Amino acid sequence: MLEFFRKHSKWVLFIIIILIVPSFVFFGTSKYSGMSISEKPLVKVNKEKITERQFNKSWTERLNSLRDQLGNNFKVSEIDTPANRNLWLNKIVDDILITQTANKNKFFGSDSMVRSAIALDPKFAVDGKFSMENYNAFLTSANITSQEYENYLRANTGINLVVEPLINSTLVPPTTLEELKKHVTKTREVQTKIFANEDFINAVSVDEKELEDWYKKNSEEKYRVPEYVNVEYFLLNQKAAVDLVPQPNEDALKSYYENNKNRFSTEERRFVRHIQLDSEERAKAIYEELKTTPNKFEEFVLSDSLDAGTKNNKGELGFLKKSDIPGIENTVFALDKPGITAPVKLGNSFHIFDVVQIEKAKVKSFEELKDTLVNEVKLQIASDKFAELSTNLTNLVHDRSDDLKTIAEDLQLQVSQVFGLSKSGLISDVPNQMVLSDELKKIFNSPRVIDTAYSSEVYNQGQNSGVIEISPSEFLVFKILDKVESKVPELKAVKAKVTRDYQLEKGAELAKKAGDEFINIYKNNPSEAPKASDGSSLLRDPIETSIFASNLPENLMRDVMAIPNDKLPTYVAGEVPDGYAVVRVIKDAIPDERMVRVFEQQFPIIVKNGVSAQVGDSYKASLRKTNKVIFTDVAQKTIEAPTK
């Protein structure tokens, strides 16, 4: 097993997750009953049979469950695939085999197991404690008796007893974990030099015949345009509602202005400094002196003020409004012009204020605010208009499921078009594609919109999409204009892109050649970092790298870590995104303590779960060998066919 981890270290986590995830992502329990005698089964499991109808019903239920769980992240084109349908069918087979094994061996949960399962079920708990009221409410909603539910749990617990004891008894030897820890946390000091493909493009000459031959060779894989649809659509949102609101007249605007004048006013503010004192006598003495020599205010701030926050900043409190400090309205705001106030007691202290600047209150004029007033009045009216339009939209879309344009006309909404909507999202290189805003790209690249576009009702029957709620204040309705089959374009249609790709490929070959030549020059003296004639290093500064923290591709990282210690320092090289990397592997380094802690805390559990899953799969495989499981020719056809 360690050899497996050594070879595939960077995706150990991925492999383990794949082994575990199917149990709760793609799989669940289903009832496989009700087969018509005329139906040909997909699979025969001893005397039980799984039909196409049963499988499709079970898989559709699973897709719906995933759609509810994932919300906007649910993308049916990525989940409803032959590979996942095959996983699901095999899971159904395993479920049946396990159930049959439990029944054959009379595995049932004991009374104590059943009681424990009920007592520990979170859906029956209130504040962490079992609630009989919740339990009874569940039984009522499910329309079953407590005895029926207990019998179900007893049988289900028996089913769990077939595989779970094997899984739970799985042990990973400490020596294995220690070896894995050494491998995963292994750290090395390296230097790199990147030969970028882009740097060699100018050295690539383009021969037309070679370009044509290259395109023929690569056109299917690189340039085939997937099937896509072009759609017409309209959006109902705040902007659309506002556009439908007529310009308010002068009287309405003036009335709105008068009713909201306080919102368009700026309150008077005064720039204030102060001296804070604890003695009224001292405050009065300073005030008397300031009346004749006000320019000594800052001097008294430094020598006498008790406010540490403003003492070293000339006593400045900044611009204040009347309501900012209780009590200043009768002192600071009582002055007709800038000046110094008599001492005033606020709380337990005495203050002398210096009003440096006065900003008078100001009310913006009607003319200044006219454009703002128009927008605000229209927005208020538009909110009611939006509610009206939303109701009408829902009714019209329901009544005219095969229409779009007349609905838009009735609602006075603008119809627009989007081209190149494929099952994986918008395609940029299609004829007539318009420049779309980021917001529109986000809308049409959303899984929900794509799934709707390729649904049977919209794609096959030509109906509109129905009302799709993008947000509580934005709704989308669209309809397919035309469908475009997948095809490989002619070279002349994509020549610029093909030429660029051709040059990059040839540039990559030259980059690799240059990298290999560099190694050939310096490989005989790897202990010394190569330098240019001016003494500067030809490699980047040394860095520490590990499986957990590396910017190198997996294949190159694997080569870096595979070099025996006694062969260091040495060189390795390999492809990186957009270039070719030469790596000087210098020496082993001490692993980062945080990385080691992460491994010690998390990896034992992850590895145990992965190994346990493998043990469970092995046992299920052995059940198939000791039972009669036959996949018919219908099974593969059903797996390959998209869910209807």
KOLPAFI-686441 format. One record per residue (C-alpha): residue in three letters; x, y, z. Coordinates in steps of 0.1 Angstrom, whole numbers, padded with zeros to 4 digits, always signed. Layout:
# KOLPAFI-686441
ALAXYZ ...
# end
This chain:
# KOLPAFI-686441
MET+0000+0000+0000 LEU+0029+0024+0007 GLU+0041+0020-0028 PHE+0007+0032-0040 PHE+0010+0063-0018 ARG+0045+0070-0030 LYS+0035+0070-0066 HIS+0003+0090-0062 SER+0010+0111-0032 LYS-0004+0144-0044 TRP-0038+0130-0050 VAL-0040+0106-0021 LEU-0066+0128-0006 PHE-0086+0127-0039 ILE-0084+0090-0041 ILE-0096+0086-0005 ILE-0124+0110-0010 ILE-0136+0092-0042 LEU-0136+0059-0021 ILE-0158+0075+0005 VAL-0179+0101-0013 PRO-0201+0077-0033 SER-0217+0064-0001 PHE-0233+0097+0006 VAL-0232+0116-0027 PHE-0244+0093-0054 PHE-0259+0065-0033 GLY-0289+0060-0011 THR-0315+0034-0004 SER-0344+0027-0027 LYS-0372+0002-0031 TYR-0369-0021-0060 SER-0403-0035-0062 GLY-0433-0033-0086 MET-0418-0048-0118 SER-0441-0056-0146 ILE-0438-0092-0159 SER-0432-0079-0194 GLU-0402-0057-0184 LYS-0368-0070-0193 PRO-0344-0066-0162 LEU-0311-0047-0163 VAL-0297-0069-0136 LYS-0307-0101-0119 VAL-0295-0105-0083 ASN-0303-0141-0074 LYS-0341-0141-0077 GLU-0346-0103-0075 LYS-0345-0082-0107 ILE-0339-0045-0113 THR-0357-0030-0143 GLU-0351+0001-0164 ARG-0381+0018-0149 GLN-0371+0011-0114 PHE-0335+0022-0120 ASN-0346+0055-0137 LYS-0370+0062-0109 SER-0344+0057-0083 TRP-0318+0077-0102 THR-0342+0106-0109 GLU-0350+0107-0071 ARG-0313+0109-0064 LEU-0308+0137-0089 ASN-0337+0157-0074 SER-0322+0152-0039 LEU-0288+0165-0051 ARG-0305+0194-0068 ASP-0321+0203-0035 GLN-0288+0199-0016 LEU-0266+0218-0041 GLY-0289+0246-0052 ASN-0273+0268-0078 ASN-0242+0246-0078 PHE-0261+0216-0091 LYS-0251+0210-0128 VAL-0270+0180-0142 SER-0246+0177-0172 GLU-0217+0170-0148 ILE-0237+0147-0125 ASP-0260+0128-0148 THR-0232+0110-0167 PRO-0229+0073-0177 ALA-0201+0069-0151 ASN-0223+0081-0123 ARG-0253+0061-0135 ASN-0231+0030-0136 LEU-0220+0037-0100 TRP-0256+0041-0089 LEU-0267+0008-0106 ASN-0239-0010-0089 LYS-0248+0005-0056 ILE-0283-0008-0060 VAL-0269-0043-0067 ASP-0247-0040-0036 ASP-0277-0029-0015 ILE-0298-0059-0026 LEU-0269-0083-0020 ILE-0263-0069+0015 THR-0301-0070+0023 GLN-0303-0106+0010 THR-0272-0116+0031 ALA-0288-0100+0062 ASN-0321-0118+0057 LYS-0304-0151+0049 ASN-0283-0150+0080 LYS-0312-0136+0101 PHE-0293-0104+0111 PHE-0316-0081+0131 GLY-0309-0053+0155 SER-0315-0061+0192 ASP-0340-0042+0213 SER-0312-0022+0229 MET-0299-0013+0195 VAL-0333+0000+0184 ARG-0338+0020+0216 SER-0304+0035+0212 ALA-0310+0044+0176 ILE-0342+0062+0185 ALA-0328+0080+0215 LEU-0297+0093+0196 ASP-0315+0104+0164 PRO-0311+0142+0162 LYS-0345+0147+0146 PHE-0361+0135+0178 ALA-0340+0158+0200 VAL-0347+0191+0217 ASP-0317+0209+0232 GLY-0297+0177+0228 LYS-0322+0155+0247 PHE-0347+0130+0233 SER-0382+0144+0229 MET-0411+0120+0230 GLU-0433+0148+0215 ASN-0410+0150+0184 TYR-0409+0113+0181 ASN-0447+0110+0181 ALA-0450+0139+0157 PHE-0426+0120+0133 LEU-0447+0088+0135 THR-0479+0108+0128 SER-0464+0125+0098 ALA-0450+0092+0084 ASN-0484+0075+0091 ILE-0468+0046+0109 THR-0470+0031+0144 SER-0441+0029+0168 GLN-0439-0009+0163 GLU-0437-0005+0126 TYR-0409+0020+0129 GLU-0390-0002+0154 ASN-0393-0032+0131 TYR-0379-0011+0103 LEU-0350+0000+0124 ARG-0344-0036+0136 ALA-0342-0048+0099 ASN-0321-0018+0089 THR-0297-0023+0118 GLY-0294-0060+0107 ILE-0284-0048+0072 ASN-0257-0026+0087 LEU-0244-0056+0106 VAL-0233-0072+0073 VAL-0206-0048+0064 GLU-0201-0023+0092 PRO-0183-0047+0116 LEU-0156-0053+0089 ILE-0153-0016+0082 ASN-0151-0006+0119 SER-0125-0032+0127 THR-0101-0019+0100 LEU-0067-0009+0115 VAL-0039+0010+0099 PRO-0005-0001+0115 PRO+0014+0027+0132 THR+0045+0019+0111 THR+0024+0025+0079 LEU+0012+0058+0092 GLU+0048+0068+0101 GLU+0061+0059+0067 LEU+0033+0078+0051 LYS+0039+0108+0073 LYS+0076+0108+0063 HIS+0067+0107+0026 VAL+0039+0133+0027 THR+0058+0158+0049 LYS+0091+0153+0031 THR+0106+0187+0023 ARG+0134+0197-0001 GLU+0153+0229-0010 VAL+0152+0236-0047 GLN+0160+0263-0072 THR+0142+0266-0105 LYS+0145+0282-0140 ILE+0115+0285-0162 PHE+0118+0284-0200 ALA+0085+0300-0211 ASN+0069+0288-0243 GLU+0060+0324-0252 ASP+0097+0334-0253 PHE+0103+0310-0282 ILE+0073+0319-0304 ASN+0093+0344-0325 ALA+0116+0316-0335 VAL+0087+0296-0350 SER+0081+0300-0387 VAL+0046+0291-0399 ASP+0044+0270-0431 GLU+0009+0269-0445 LYS+0011+0233-0455 GLU+0024+0223-0421 LEU-0003+0243-0405 GLU-0030+0226-0425 ASP-0016+0192-0416 TRP-0013+0202-0380 TYR-0049+0213-0379 LYS-0062+0181-0395 LYS-0044+0162-0368 ASN-0057+0183-0339 SER-0090+0196-0351 GLU-0112+0170-0336 GLU-0097+0172-0301 LYS-0089+0209-0299 TYR-0114+0227-0321 ARG-0146+0208-0322 VAL-0174+0232-0312 PRO-0199+0214-0289 GLU-0236+0214-0296 TYR-0251+0247-0285 VAL-0283+0267-0286 ASN-0291+0303-0294 VAL-0318+0318-0272 GLU-0340+0349-0270 TYR-0348+0362-0236 PHE-0361+0390-0214 LEU-0354+0401-0179 LEU-0378+0416-0154 ASN-0359+0436-0129 GLN-0358+0470-0112 LYS-0343+0487-0142 ALA-0370+0473-0165 ALA-0397+0485-0141 VAL-0381+0519-0138 ASP-0379+0522-0176 LEU-0417+0517-0178 VAL-0425+0545-0153 PRO-0434+0578-0170 GLN-0415+0610-0162 PRO-0430+0625-0130 ASN-0444+0661-0135 GLU-0430+0692-0118 ASP-0457+0694-0091 ALA-0451+0658-0081 LEU-0413+0664-0078 LYS-0418+0696-0058 SER-0442+0679-0034 TYR-0417+0650-0029 TYR-0389+0676-0024 GLU-0408+0695+0004 ASN-0418+0662+0021 ASN-0382+0650+0022 LYS-0364+0683+0026 ASN-0347+0672+0058 ARG-0329+0644+0038 PHE-0314+0670+0015 SER-0301+0692+0042 THR-0267+0693+0058 GLU-0266+0701+0095 GLU-0244+0728+0109 ARG-0210+0717+0119 ARG-0183+0734+0139 PHE-0146+0726+0141 VAL-0137+0726+0178 ARG-0107+0724+0201 HIS-0108+0720+0239 ILE-0089+0721+0272 GLN-0101+0696+0298 LEU-0096+0705+0335 ASP-0106+0691+0369 SER-0106+0725+0387 GLU-0132+0752+0380 GLU-0109+0778+0395 ARG-0081+0769+0371 ALA-0105+0768+0342 LYS-0117+0803+0350 ALA-0081+0816+0353 ILE-0071+0801+0319 TYR-0103+0815+0304 GLU-0096+0851+0316 GLU-0061+0849+0302 LEU-0073+0835+0268 LYS-0098+0864+0265 THR-0068+0888+0261 THR-0043+0863+0245 PRO-0063+0836+0225 ASN-0032+0825+0207 LYS-0020+0808+0239 PHE-0048+0782+0235 GLU-0024+0755+0223 GLU+0001+0763+0250 PHE-0026+0757+0277 VAL-0036+0724+0260 LEU-0001+0711+0264 SER+0004+0723+0299 ASP-0030+0718+0315 SER-0054+0696+0295 LEU-0062+0663+0310 ASP-0075+0647+0277 ALA-0046+0624+0267 GLY-0063+0617+0234 THR-0062+0653+0221 LYS-0034+0668+0242 ASN-0007+0661+0216 ASN-0030+0672+0187 LYS-0037+0708+0197 GLY-0068+0697+0216 GLU-0087+0692+0184 LEU-0120+0673+0185 GLY-0127+0679+0148 PHE-0160+0689+0133 LEU-0189+0684+0157 LYS-0227+0686+0153 LYS-0250+0697+0181 SER-0260+0662+0189 ASP-0224+0648+0191 ILE-0217+0658+0227 PRO-0245+0665+0252 GLY-0242+0700+0266 ILE-0223+0717+0238 GLU-0255+0731+0221 ASN-0256+0759+0247 THR-0219+0767+0246 VAL-0201+0757+0214 PHE-0233+0763+0193 ALA-0243+0795+0212 LEU-0215+0815+0196 ASP-0224+0837+0166 LYS-0189+0835+0152 PRO-0156+0816+0159 GLY-0142+0821+0194 ILE-0135+0808+0229 THR-0163+0798+0253 ALA-0164+0803+0290 PRO-0157+0772+0311 VAL-0185+0746+0311 LYS-0189+0715+0333 LEU-0196+0683+0314 GLY-0196+0652+0336 ASN-0169+0656+0363 SER-0146+0679+0342 PHE-0145+0715+0331 HIS-0140+0723+0295 ILE-0129+0755+0276 PHE-0139+0752+0239 ASP-0123+0770+0210 VAL-0146+0772+0179 VAL-0122+0775+0150 GLN-0145+0772+0120 ILE-0183+0772+0114 GLU-0200+0753+0085 LYS-0235+0766+0083 ALA-0264+0743+0077 LYS-0274+0741+0040 VAL-0304+0729+0021 LYS-0298+0718-0015 SER-0321+0736-0039 PHE-0349+0719-0059 GLU-0330+0726-0091 GLU-0298+0710-0077 LEU-0316+0679-0068 LYS-0340+0676-0098 ASP-0323+0646-0114 THR-0321+0628-0080 LEU-0357+0635-0073 VAL-0368+0621-0107 ASN-0349+0589-0100 GLU-0363+0585-0064 VAL-0399+0592-0075 LYS-0396+0567-0104 LEU-0381+0541-0081 GLN-0410+0544-0056 ILE-0435+0540-0084 ALA-0414+0512-0100 SER-0416+0491-0068 ASP-0454+0489-0072 LYS-0450+0484-0110 PHE-0425+0456-0104 ALA-0450+0437-0082 GLU-0477+0441-0108 LEU-0454+0430-0136 SER-0442+0400-0116 THR-0478+0387-0111 ASN-0487+0393-0147 LEU-0455+0376-0159 THR-0462+0344-0139 ASN-0497+0342-0153 LEU-0487+0349-0189 VAL-0458+0324-0189 HIS-0480+0297-0175 ASP-0508+0304-0200 ARG-0485+0308-0231 SER-0458+0281-0224 ASP-0448+0280-0261 ASP-0445+0318-0265 LEU-0420+0345-0255 LYS-0423+0376-0278 THR-0460+0383-0272 ILE-0455+0380-0235 ALA-0427+0405-0237 GLU-0449+0428-0258 ASP-0477+0427-0233 LEU-0454+0435-0205 GLN-0435+0461-0226 LEU-0402+0443-0219 GLN-0372+0442-0243 VAL-0363+0409-0260 SER-0326+0403-0264 GLN-0305+0373-0277 VAL-0277+0352-0264 PHE-0257+0329-0287 GLY-0236+0299-0279 LEU-0252+0283-0248 SER-0237+0248-0246 LYS-0243+0222-0219 SER-0211+0233-0201 GLY-0218+0271-0205 LEU-0214+0300-0229 ILE-0190+0295-0258 SER-0172+0327-0269 ASP-0162+0317-0304 VAL-0196+0314-0321 PRO-0211+0334-0350 ASN-0230+0366-0340 GLN-0220+0363-0303 MET-0226+0397-0287 VAL-0205+0413-0260 LEU-0222+0403-0228 SER-0219+0420-0194 ASP-0204+0400-0166 GLU-0238+0399-0149 LEU-0254+0383-0180 LYS-0225+0358-0183 LYS-0231+0348-0148 ILE-0268+0343-0154 PHE-0264+0322-0185 ASN-0235+0302-0171 SER-0255+0292-0141 PRO-0263+0254-0138 ARG-0300+0261-0133 VAL-0303+0281-0166 ILE-0283+0255-0186 ASP-0303+0226-0172 THR-0335+0244-0181 ALA-0323+0251-0216 TYR-0316+0214-0222 SER-0346+0201-0204 SER-0371+0181-0225 GLU-0398+0208-0223 VAL-0375+0236-0235 TYR-0351+0218-0258 ASN-0373+0191-0274 GLN-0408+0206-0271 GLY-0399+0242-0278 GLN-0416+0257-0247 ASN-0403+0288-0229 SER-0382+0283-0198 GLY-0409+0294-0174 VAL-0401+0321-0149 ILE-0365+0316-0135 GLU-0359+0336-0103 ILE-0324+0349-0105 SER-0329+0369-0073 PRO-0360+0381-0055 SER-0359+0412-0077 GLU-0349+0397-0110 PHE-0367+0371-0132 LEU-0356+0355-0165 VAL-0376+0340-0192 PHE-0360+0326-0224 LYS-0368+0304-0254 ILE-0346+0286-0278 LEU-0342+0303-0312 ASP-0323+0275-0329 LYS-0300+0246-0322 VAL-0265+0242-0336 GLU-0250+0207-0339 SER-0215+0200-0328 LYS-0190+0205-0356 VAL-0153+0211-0365 PRO-0150+0245-0381 GLU-0130+0251-0413 LEU-0095+0262-0408 LYS-0101+0297-0423 ALA-0127+0303-0396 VAL-0103+0298-0368 LYS-0070+0304-0385 ALA-0057+0331-0361 LYS-0063+0308-0330 VAL-0049+0278-0348 THR-0018+0297-0358 ARG-0013+0308-0322 ASP-0017+0273-0308 TYR+0006+0259-0334 GLN+0033+0284-0325 LEU+0029+0277-0288 GLU+0032+0240-0294 LYS+0064+0245-0314 GLY+0075+0270-0288 ALA+0071+0244-0261 GLU+0093+0220-0280 LEU+0120+0247-0283 ALA+0116+0256-0246 LYS+0122+0219-0237 LYS+0152+0218-0259 ALA+0167+0249-0243 GLY+0160+0235-0208 ASP+0176+0202-0216 GLU+0206+0219-0231 PHE+0209+0240-0199 ILE+0210+0208-0178 ASN+0236+0193-0201 ILE+0259+0223-0195 TYR+0256+0223-0157 LYS+0248+0188-0147 ASN+0284+0177-0141 ASN+0288+0203-0113 PRO+0254+0203-0095 SER+0270+0213-0062 GLU+0276+0248-0075 ALA+0247+0270-0085 PRO+0251+0282-0121 LYS+0260+0319-0126 ALA+0260+0344-0154 SER+0291+0362-0166 ASP+0283+0391-0143 GLY+0281+0368-0113 SER+0243+0368-0110 SER+0224+0335-0105 LEU+0209+0319-0135 LEU+0183+0302-0112 ARG+0157+0317-0089 ASP+0164+0320-0052 PRO+0162+0287-0032 ILE+0128+0277-0017 GLU+0115+0248+0003 THR+0090+0226-0013 SER+0068+0197-0003 ILE+0037+0178-0014 PHE+0016+0201+0008 ALA+0032+0233-0004 SER+0044+0233-0040 ASN+0039+0253-0071 LEU+0053+0225-0093 PRO+0031+0201-0113 GLU+0026+0166-0098 ASN+0048+0148-0123 LEU+0077+0171-0117 MET+0072+0171-0079 ARG+0072+0133-0080 ASP+0106+0134-0097 VAL+0119+0159-0072 MET+0110+0138-0042 ALA+0120+0105-0058 ILE+0158+0113-0060 PRO+0177+0094-0034 ASN+0194+0115-0007 ASP+0229+0104-0017 LYS+0223+0117-0052 LEU+0217+0153-0041 PRO+0223+0179-0054 THR+0212+0172-0089 TYR+0189+0184-0117 VAL+0155+0173-0129 ALA+0132+0189-0155 GLY+0097+0187-0167 GLU+0067+0205-0183 VAL+0049+0232-0163 PRO+0019+0253-0174 ASP+0031+0275-0203 GLY+0067+0263-0202 TYR+0095+0239-0192 ALA+0111+0240-0158 VAL+0146+0230-0148 VAL+0148+0222-0111 ARG+0181+0221-0091 VAL+0173+0198-0061 ILE+0198+0209-0035 LYS+0191+0191-0002 ASP+0165+0178+0023 ALA+0150+0204+0046 ILE+0132+0202+0079 PRO+0095+0199+0074 ASP+0073+0228+0085 GLU+0059+0221+0120 ARG+0024+0232+0110 MET+0023+0207+0081 VAL+0034+0179+0104 ARG+0007+0188+0129 VAL-0020+0188+0102 PHE-0008+0153+0092 GLU-0008+0140+0127 GLN-0043+0154+0134 GLN-0061+0146+0102 PHE-0044+0119+0081 PRO-0048+0089+0104 ILE-0086+0094+0102 ILE-0086+0100+0065 VAL-0063+0070+0058 LYS-0084+0047+0080 ASN-0116+0058+0062 GLY-0100+0052+0029 VAL-0087+0017+0038 SER-0121+0009+0055 ALA-0139+0018+0023 GLN-0116-0004+0003 VAL-0123-0033+0027 GLY-0160-0027+0023 ASP-0157-0027-0015 SER-0137-0059-0014 TYR-0163-0076+0008 LYS-0191-0065-0016 ALA-0171-0078-0045 SER-0168-0112-0027 LEU-0206-0112-0022 ARG-0210-0110-0060 LYS-0188-0140-0064 THR-0208-0161-0040 ASN-0242-0150-0054 LYS-0257-0150-0088 VAL-0254-0115-0103 ILE-0261-0111-0141 PHE-0260-0078-0160 THR-0282-0081-0191 ASP-0275-0063-0224 VAL-0302-0037-0214 ALA-0280-0024-0186 GLN-0253-0007-0207 LYS-0279+0009-0229 THR-0297+0023-0199 ILE-0265+0036-0184 GLU-0255+0054-0216 ALA-0289+0069-0221 PRO-0295+0104-0205 THR-0321+0106-0178 LYS-0355+0117-0192 
# end
